[in-house]
Amino acid sequence: MIPIRDVNPTRSTPWVTWSILLVCGLVFLWQSMLPPGVDAAFVQTWGLVPRRIAYGDPTAAITVLTSMFMHGGFMHVLGNLWFLYIFGDNVEDNLGSARFAIFYVLSGVAAAAAQYLANPLSPVPMVGASGAIAGVLAAYLVLYPRARVVTLVPIFIFLQWIELPAVVFIALWFALQFYSGLGSLTQGTTGGVAYWAHIGGFLAGLVMVFVFRRPKLPDPNEGWRVVRLPPRAQRPRDPWRNDPGW
């Protein structure tokens, strides 16, 4: 399934979402201009390598943050930033820019922790914003479960445009990540997609959104009885008012 857009307007400009998109795009552009050997060294240095953390490398702590803005290829960065573009603006609109920035980073930290626990001795660097974006998807699920997501779905040999409720689209996405994550554990794979980062970021976002979301504003009409006035011709005449229309 490929999300095309969501039918969910926003009230504010998503400055943090756009900033993340810009930084990730610039970092990927920088990576793509590096020579092959230098590019590999760059990823090893600034990507999250679980084994470095397990061996107590003090410089590995910063890679929990830097790895969120790096990607392994064009389709990788395109897919991640497209999901963030579609779902991030609404979550930022609800949380507010400052809360959203903190929420995003904490979701990425939780994603890195989950991937580390899944394979703490892995020498493969983990890069990508998908763990933090998984937290954004979880927040969207809680905040806007009934929002419509225009989705491109393969049916047999054709592609169909379908509007799915956000709760259906995101639940199917998470089910696929969980199934693939279990498969990576049973098969003992050390590379490829960091499914447990997706799972960890999603579960963290699912919990944190209740802390970071803005309180619902009270309805000013709540608790008041609505009184409907009769038509003007049926209203009783006011003897104290000199109004020929009465």
C-alpha positions as a printed Julia matrix, in Angstrom:
246×3 Matrix{Float64}:
   0.0     0.0     0.0
   1.24    3.46   -0.93
  -0.38    6.47    0.75
  -1.0     9.33   -1.66
  -2.48   11.93    0.67
  -4.73   12.27    3.68
  -8.04   14.11    3.78
  -7.27   16.01    6.97
  -6.66   19.78    6.84
  -4.32   21.58    9.25
  -4.63   24.95   10.98
  -0.95   25.87   11.32
   2.29   25.73    9.33
   4.29   22.54   10.14
   7.68   24.21   10.53
   9.31   21.29   12.38
   8.07   18.72    9.86
   9.38   20.79    6.97
  12.71   21.32    8.77
  13.16   17.57    9.26
  12.35   16.96    5.6
  14.9    19.58    4.58
  17.69   18.31    6.87
  17.2    14.68    5.82
  17.21   15.71    2.17
  20.39   17.75    2.52
  22.19   15.0     4.44
  21.26   12.46    1.79
  22.43   14.82   -0.94
  25.76   15.17    0.89
  26.06   11.38    1.22
  25.35   10.85   -2.47
  28.23   13.16   -3.42
  30.8    11.29   -1.31
  33.13    8.75   -2.98
  32.2     5.1    -2.28
  34.88    4.49    0.35
  34.28    7.78    2.11
  30.52    7.19    2.07
  30.95    3.81    3.81
  33.19    5.39    6.46
  30.66    8.19    6.94
  27.85    5.69    7.59
  30.03    3.63    9.96
  30.96    6.75   11.92
  27.57    8.45   12.2
  25.18    5.51   11.81
  24.03    3.57   14.87
  26.17    0.42   15.19
  24.76   -1.71   18.05
  28.09   -3.43   18.69
  29.77   -0.1    19.42
  27.23    0.6    22.14
  27.54   -2.92   23.55
  31.33   -2.52   23.8
  30.96    0.79   25.6
  32.21    3.14   22.89
  31.51    6.62   24.37
  31.26    8.22   20.93
  28.4     5.91   19.93
  25.81    7.78   22.03
  25.58   10.67   19.56
  24.81    8.26   16.72
  21.39    7.61   18.26
  20.54   11.14   17.07
  22.63   11.44   13.92
  21.38    8.14   12.48
  17.83    9.57   12.36
  18.85   11.96    9.58
  20.79    9.48    7.41
  19.47    7.06    4.79
  20.79    4.14    2.81
  19.48    4.93   -0.66
  17.13    7.01   -2.76
  14.04    4.82   -2.25
  14.79    4.66    1.47
  14.84    8.42    1.92
  11.94    8.95   -0.5
   9.67    6.49    1.33
  10.47    7.85    4.78
  10.08   11.5     3.88
   6.87   10.83    1.97
   5.27    9.22    5.04
   6.46   12.12    7.21
   5.12   14.64    4.7
   1.65   13.06    4.71
   1.21   12.36    8.42
   3.63   14.7    10.2
   1.83   18.01    9.58
  -1.38   16.94   11.32
   0.44   15.53   14.34
   2.5    18.71   14.65
  -0.69   20.74   14.28
  -2.18   18.97   17.3
   0.91   18.73   19.52
   2.41   22.11   18.66
   5.84   22.55   17.09
   7.91   22.38   20.31
   6.12   19.29   21.64
   6.28   17.65   18.24
  10.06   18.14   18.0
  10.59   16.48   21.39
   8.1    13.73   20.57
   9.87   13.0    17.28
  13.31   12.72   18.87
  12.08   10.51   21.73
  10.33    8.2    19.25
  13.62    7.89   17.36
  15.5     7.11   20.59
  12.95    4.42   21.48
  13.3     2.97   17.98
  17.08    2.79   18.32
  16.76    1.11   21.72
  14.38   -1.53   20.35
  16.66   -2.34   17.42
  19.67   -2.53   19.75
  17.89   -4.96   22.09
  16.87   -7.12   19.14
  20.52   -7.63   18.11
  23.01   -5.88   20.44
  26.11   -7.33   18.78
  25.22   -6.46   15.22
  28.04   -4.74   13.29
  25.6    -3.34   10.72
  24.95    0.42   11.0
  21.32    1.43   11.41
  20.32    4.62    9.57
  17.0     6.21    8.73
  14.14    8.25   10.09
  11.63    5.42    9.89
  11.7     4.64   13.62
  10.83    8.21   14.57
   8.24    8.38   11.77
   6.67    5.19   13.15
   6.04    7.15   16.34
   4.38    9.86   14.26
   2.12    7.23   12.66
   1.11    5.98   16.1
   0.25    9.52   17.19
  -1.81   10.02   14.02
  -3.66    6.77   14.75
  -4.66    8.02   18.2
  -5.45   11.61   17.2
  -7.17   11.06   13.84
  -8.38    7.44   13.6
 -11.26    8.34   11.26
  -9.27   10.54    8.88
  -9.3     9.25    5.31
  -6.06    8.21    3.64
  -6.09    8.02   -0.16
  -4.11    4.85   -0.83
  -2.79    3.11   -3.92
  -3.52   -0.59   -3.42
  -2.46   -3.42   -5.75
  -5.44   -5.65   -6.55
  -4.42   -8.62   -8.69
  -2.45   -6.97  -11.52
  -4.09   -3.55  -11.21
  -3.55   -0.56   -8.94
  -6.65    0.9    -7.35
  -7.21    4.22   -5.54
  -8.98    3.55   -2.25
  -9.81    5.83    0.66
  -9.03    3.96    3.87
  -9.64    5.15    7.43
  -6.34    6.0     9.09
  -6.93    3.33   11.74
  -7.12    0.65    9.02
  -4.12    1.87    7.02
  -1.81    2.3    10.02
  -2.95   -0.93   11.7
  -2.15   -2.87    8.52
   1.23   -1.13    8.29
   2.1    -2.04   11.89
   0.94   -5.65   11.43
   3.32   -5.99    8.48
   6.21   -4.57   10.53
   5.5    -6.89   13.45
   5.24   -9.96   11.23
   8.48   -9.06    9.47
  10.19   -8.32   12.79
   9.34  -11.78   14.09
  10.66  -13.25   10.87
  13.97  -11.39   11.25
  14.4   -12.92   14.72
  13.7   -16.49   13.62
  15.91  -16.18   10.53
  18.73  -14.49   12.42
  19.19  -11.73    9.83
  21.58   -8.92   10.75
  21.0    -6.5     7.87
  18.2    -5.13    5.78
  15.17   -3.28    7.16
  15.26   -2.41   10.88
  11.78   -3.73   11.64
  12.25   -3.64   15.4
  13.1     0.05   15.19
   9.73    0.55   13.51
   7.99   -1.48   16.21
   9.77    0.27   19.07
   9.15    3.74   17.67
   5.49    2.95   17.05
   4.84    1.58   20.54
   6.65    4.5    22.14
   4.62    6.98   20.11
   1.43    5.16   21.0
   2.11    5.84   24.68
   3.74    9.27   24.48
   1.0    10.87   22.41
  -1.27   10.86   25.47
   1.36   12.92   27.29
   2.26   15.31   24.48
  -1.11   15.99   22.88
  -2.85   19.24   23.65
  -5.83   19.08   26.02
  -9.16   19.18   24.3
 -10.61   22.68   24.48
 -14.0    22.83   26.23
 -17.05   23.46   24.08
 -18.43   26.9    25.05
 -21.97   25.64   24.39
 -21.56   22.51   26.49
 -23.95   22.46   29.46
 -26.24   25.13   28.0
 -29.71   24.37   26.77
 -30.36   25.65   23.26
 -33.58   27.63   23.12
 -35.22   27.99   19.72
 -37.33   31.14   19.33
 -40.64   30.88   17.47
 -41.06   32.72   14.2
 -41.41   36.51   14.5
 -45.12   36.52   13.68
 -45.86   34.1    16.54
 -44.0    36.0    19.26
 -46.17   37.76   21.89
 -46.43   41.53   21.62
 -44.3    43.5    24.05
 -46.49   46.34   25.35
 -43.48   48.23   26.68
 -41.7    48.35   23.38
 -42.74   50.77   20.66
 -41.94   48.51   17.76
 -44.5    48.38   14.92
 -43.06   45.05   13.82
 -44.38   43.32   16.93
